[in-house]
Amino acid sequence: MDMDLLIAPIIIFLVIVAPIWLVLHYRSKRQVSQGLTEAEFTQLNDLIAQADKMGQRIETLEAILDTEAPEWRGKDEQS
C-alpha cells in the first residue's frame, strides 16, 4: 500500500520533471562552452576602453592635485 503511494510521484518525476531538467541543464552547459557572443565581445572591449580612459583621467587629476595641493594624499590617512 505504501509503495503504491510512492510509485505515482516517481513516475511523474521521471516522465515530466527529469527530461525538462536535463534539457535545460545541457542547454546552459552548451551556452557556457560557446563563449562570448559578438555583442558581448564588443561590449567588453568598450568597457575596457572606458576603464582605460578613466584610469588616464584619474592619473591626470592626481597630477593636478599633487601640484596644487601636495598634502591631499595625507588627508585620507588622517581621517
VMD Tcl script that draws the C-alpha trace (Angstrom):
set ca {
  {0.00 0.00 0.00}
  {2.76 2.46 0.93}
  {4.66 1.53 -2.22}
  {1.67 2.45 -4.37}
  {1.76 5.98 -2.96}
  {5.40 6.41 -3.99}
  {5.12 4.97 -7.48}
  {2.92 7.77 -8.90}
  {5.20 10.69 -7.85}
  {8.27 8.80 -9.06}
  {6.70 8.14 -12.46}
  {5.59 11.77 -12.77}
  {9.09 12.92 -11.89}
  {10.74 10.57 -14.38}
  {8.33 11.37 -17.22}
  {7.94 15.14 -16.81}
  {10.49 16.75 -14.50}
  {13.67 14.80 -15.28}
  {13.62 15.33 -19.09}
  {12.94 19.06 -18.73}
  {15.70 19.31 -16.14}
  {18.18 17.51 -18.40}
  {17.31 19.64 -21.45}
  {17.74 22.88 -19.50}
  {20.96 21.67 -17.90}
  {22.66 20.73 -21.14}
  {21.38 23.83 -22.93}
  {23.02 26.03 -20.27}
  {26.23 23.97 -20.48}
  {26.34 24.48 -24.26}
  {25.82 28.24 -23.92}
  {28.66 28.50 -21.40}
  {31.02 26.49 -23.58}
  {30.32 28.64 -26.66}
  {31.98 31.66 -25.04}
  {31.17 35.29 -25.71}
  {28.84 36.38 -28.45}
  {29.92 39.12 -30.85}
  {27.79 41.68 -28.99}
  {29.25 40.65 -25.63}
  {32.77 40.82 -27.04}
  {32.11 44.32 -28.41}
  {30.63 45.42 -25.09}
  {33.64 44.02 -23.22}
  {36.03 45.94 -25.48}
  {34.00 49.13 -24.96}
  {34.17 48.67 -21.20}
  {37.94 48.11 -21.38}
  {38.34 51.34 -23.38}
  {36.22 53.25 -20.85}
  {38.27 51.85 -17.98}
  {41.49 52.95 -19.71}
  {40.10 56.47 -20.21}
  {39.04 56.63 -16.56}
  {42.49 55.48 -15.47}
  {44.09 58.25 -17.54}
  {41.70 60.83 -16.08}
  {42.49 59.70 -12.54}
  {46.21 59.97 -13.21}
  {45.71 63.47 -14.63}
  {43.61 64.55 -11.65}
  {46.18 63.15 -9.21}
  {48.95 65.03 -11.03}
  {46.94 68.26 -10.82}
  {46.23 67.71 -7.13}
  {49.91 66.91 -6.48}
  {50.94 70.29 -7.88}
  {48.11 72.40 -6.44}
  {47.54 70.68 -3.09}
  {50.52 68.45 -2.24}
  {49.05 67.45 1.13}
  {45.87 65.98 -0.35}
  {47.10 62.37 -0.10}
  {47.69 62.63 3.64}
  {44.13 63.85 4.33}
  {42.61 60.40 3.72}
  {45.02 58.72 6.08}
  {44.31 61.18 8.91}
  {40.51 60.86 8.85}
}
mol new
graphics top color blue
foreach p $ca { graphics top sphere $p radius 0.5 }
foreach p [lrange $ca 0 end-1] q [lrange $ca 1 end] { graphics top cylinder $p $q radius 0.2 }
display resetview
